[in-house]
Amino acid sequence: MTRVSIVGGSGYTGGELLRLLIAHPEVEVVQVTSRSRLGEFVYQTHPNLRKRTTLKFSSPEQLEPVDVLFLALPHGQAQTKIEHYAALAPNIVDLSADFRLRDAAVYQKWYGSPHAAPEWMNKFVYGLPELHRAEMAGANYISGVGCNATASNLALLPLVNAVGDNRADLIETASPIIIEIKVGSSEGGAEGNPGSHHPERSSVIRTFSPFGHRHTAEVMQELGLPNVSLTMTSVDIVRGVLATAHATVKPGVTTKDLWKAYRAVANENPFIRIVKEQRGIYRVPEPKILAGSNYADLGFELDESNGHVVAMCAIDNLMKGASGSAVQCMNLMLGLDETTGLEFMGLHPI
Ligand SMILES: NC(=O)c1ccc[n+]([C@@H]2O[C@H](COP(=O)([O-])OP(=O)(O)OC[C@H]3O[C@@H](n4cnc5c(N)ncnc54)[C@H](OP(=O)(O)O)[C@@H]3O)[C@@H](O)[C@H]2O)c1
């Protein structure tokens, strides 16, 4: 059994990691940290785990050496203590934004302060298996992914020249690519703020970032798109992200070409599904049916009269957008089947 621990286990992504890892057949969860819940049973914070674990929260100061350490800390914390964490485990999966970007200057531009450990930035593989599966085999350090970046990267993946055998070059990448993103409240973490207070957050359709969201940097970096913009809107759901990207296809590209590109990506990636139906309720990707599952549902529509393509991706932000991808990365890192422990197919109706 692989011994794993979670630093920052009382938060939402930490809770989701625990749900996945205590049911994972190849790992044993050794320690889960929380400073504010020290000594409490983890199920008192994550009530869905009652009767499944008797683990109690430990102090991050008393971590034992393990095989894999998951870091589920607020932004900026992992980079200040990365040497300490690396001394505790040969393998690290960090869910934060600290090691997603490759370039220290790009990091400073988007995050507003210098990186505390720039020499570590290139030691991490970007944590989206659909883009970096080959590099993950045997890697020691894998970063997390931004949930909005993941929905965006996967929405556009079949359309751009991004990975090995799936090479496609179907859209005008010099033209603006606009991605509208709707997000649920769990994206903000368990801590809370005035905007997440129920009377303020309930029933909203609130655009909080028309452009300039930090996750834009991950889409630029990973897909090589110089002219991409994300618009972020909070909606009244707890889990889920829906990315709706607008782009222009190259002259002559048809719906048939897009089908071929989407099928190639879905065939190579166990958690990518195509949702494009002519009838029924679920004709396009929708986060509602993905809660708790690691699937990313992709869809598209092309107006062949003017080349406007609408590419969609729905995910659960805590799964494919965070902890699900992190466990998938761990599986690849350890040479396990990447779907191990991630088979839950979601609920319907919900
Ligand atoms: N929520 C999402 O949808 C999502 C998606 C993708 C990526 N992420 C990223 O994943 C990370 C965690 O997000 P989250 O939503 O799970 O956050 P969260 O709910 O706020 O949880 C943060 C956790 O870190 C612990 N913590 C805080 N400061 C710490 C410190 N200095 N040292 C040790 N532990 C500390 C907290 O517990 P104590 O304070 O009790 O120790 C808590 O367990 C973030 O970097 C976020 O950007 C989140």
The ligand as an SDF file (V2000), in Angstrom:
LIG
                    3D

 48 52  0  0  0  0  0  0  0  0999 V2000
  -12.1970   24.9660   -4.1500 N   0  0  0  0  0  0  0  0  0  0  0  0
  -11.9390   24.6370   -5.4090 C   0  0  0  0  0  0  0  0  0  0  0  0
  -12.8570   24.4170   -6.2190 O   0  0  0  0  0  0  0  0  0  0  0  0
  -10.5190   24.5160   -5.8930 C   0  0  0  0  0  0  0  0  0  0  0  0
  -10.2960   24.0220   -7.1940 C   0  0  0  0  0  0  0  0  0  0  0  0
   -8.9920   23.9150   -7.6720 C   0  0  0  0  0  0  0  0  0  0  0  0
   -7.9230   24.2830   -6.8680 C   0  0  0  0  0  0  0  0  0  0  0  0
   -8.1680   24.7750   -5.6140 N   0  0  0  0  0  0  0  0  0  0  0  0
   -6.9930   25.1560   -4.8140 C   0  0  0  0  0  0  0  0  0  0  0  0
   -6.8150   24.1870   -3.7800 O   0  0  0  0  0  0  0  0  0  0  0  0
   -6.3020   24.8240   -2.6010 C   0  0  0  0  0  0  0  0  0  0  0  0
   -7.2140   24.4990   -1.4320 C   0  0  0  0  0  0  0  0  0  0  0  0
   -8.5100   24.9990   -1.7410 O   0  0  0  0  0  0  0  0  0  0  0  0
   -9.7630   24.7510   -0.7980 P   0  0  0  0  0  0  0  0  0  0  0  0
  -10.9420   25.2700   -1.5300 O   0  0  0  0  0  0  0  0  0  0  0  0
   -9.7620   23.3440   -0.3110 O   0  0  0  0  0  0  0  0  0  0  0  0
   -9.3670   25.7380    0.4240 O   0  0  0  0  0  0  0  0  0  0  0  0
   -9.9810   25.7910    1.8990 P   0  0  0  0  0  0  0  0  0  0  0  0
  -11.3260   25.1420    1.8760 O   0  0  0  0  0  0  0  0  0  0  0  0
   -9.8740   27.2080    2.3340 O   0  0  0  0  0  0  0  0  0  0  0  0
   -8.9680   24.8770    2.7810 O   0  0  0  0  0  0  0  0  0  0  0  0
   -7.6730   25.2740    3.0940 C   0  0  0  0  0  0  0  0  0  0  0  0
   -7.0230   24.2470    4.0410 C   0  0  0  0  0  0  0  0  0  0  0  0
   -5.6730   24.6180    4.3270 O   0  0  0  0  0  0  0  0  0  0  0  0
   -5.4520   24.6570    5.7750 C   0  0  0  0  0  0  0  0  0  0  0  0
   -4.4850   25.7340    5.9920 N   0  0  0  0  0  0  0  0  0  0  0  0
   -4.6790   27.0720    5.7830 C   0  0  0  0  0  0  0  0  0  0  0  0
   -3.5360   27.7500    5.9810 N   0  0  0  0  0  0  0  0  0  0  0  0
   -2.5920   26.8220    6.3410 C   0  0  0  0  0  0  0  0  0  0  0  0
   -1.2030   26.8870    6.6810 C   0  0  0  0  0  0  0  0  0  0  0  0
   -0.5490   28.0620    6.6770 N   0  0  0  0  0  0  0  0  0  0  0  0
   -0.5510   25.7520    6.9930 N   0  0  0  0  0  0  0  0  0  0  0  0
   -1.2040   24.5510    7.0140 C   0  0  0  0  0  0  0  0  0  0  0  0
   -2.5180   24.4210    6.7020 N   0  0  0  0  0  0  0  0  0  0  0  0
   -3.1990   25.5420    6.3670 C   0  0  0  0  0  0  0  0  0  0  0  0
   -6.8420   24.8690    6.3490 C   0  0  0  0  0  0  0  0  0  0  0  0
   -6.9860   24.2880    7.6200 O   0  0  0  0  0  0  0  0  0  0  0  0
   -6.4740   24.9450    8.9890 P   0  0  0  0  0  0  0  0  0  0  0  0
   -6.5410   26.4390    8.7920 O   0  0  0  0  0  0  0  0  0  0  0  0
   -7.4420   24.4360   10.0230 O   0  0  0  0  0  0  0  0  0  0  0  0
   -5.0830   24.4330    9.1840 O   0  0  0  0  0  0  0  0  0  0  0  0
   -7.7200   24.0780    5.3630 C   0  0  0  0  0  0  0  0  0  0  0  0
   -7.6900   22.7110    5.7190 O   0  0  0  0  0  0  0  0  0  0  0  0
   -6.2350   26.3350   -2.8980 C   0  0  0  0  0  0  0  0  0  0  0  0
   -4.9120   26.7000   -3.1850 O   0  0  0  0  0  0  0  0  0  0  0  0
   -7.1430   26.4960   -4.1080 C   0  0  0  0  0  0  0  0  0  0  0  0
   -6.7210   27.5430   -4.9690 O   0  0  0  0  0  0  0  0  0  0  0  0
   -9.4310   24.8870   -5.1120 C   0  0  0  0  0  0  0  0  0  0  0  0
  1  2  1  0
  2  3  2  0
  2  4  1  0
  4  5  1  0
  4 48  2  0
  5  6  2  0
  6  7  1  0
  7  8  2  0
  8  9  1  0
  8 48  1  0
  9 10  1  0
  9 46  1  0
 10 11  1  0
 11 12  1  0
 11 44  1  0
 12 13  1  0
 13 14  1  0
 14 15  2  0
 14 16  1  0
 14 17  1  0
 17 18  1  0
 18 19  2  0
 18 20  1  0
 18 21  1  0
 21 22  1  0
 22 23  1  0
 23 24  1  0
 23 42  1  0
 24 25  1  0
 25 26  1  0
 25 36  1  0
 26 27  1  0
 26 35  1  0
 27 28  2  0
 28 29  1  0
 29 30  1  0
 29 35  2  0
 30 31  1  0
 30 32  2  0
 32 33  1  0
 33 34  2  0
 34 35  1  0
 36 37  1  0
 36 42  1  0
 37 38  1  0
 38 39  2  0
 38 40  1  0
 38 41  1  0
 42 43  1  0
 44 45  1  0
 44 46  1  0
 46 47  1  0
M  CHG  2   8   1  16  -1
M  END
$$$$
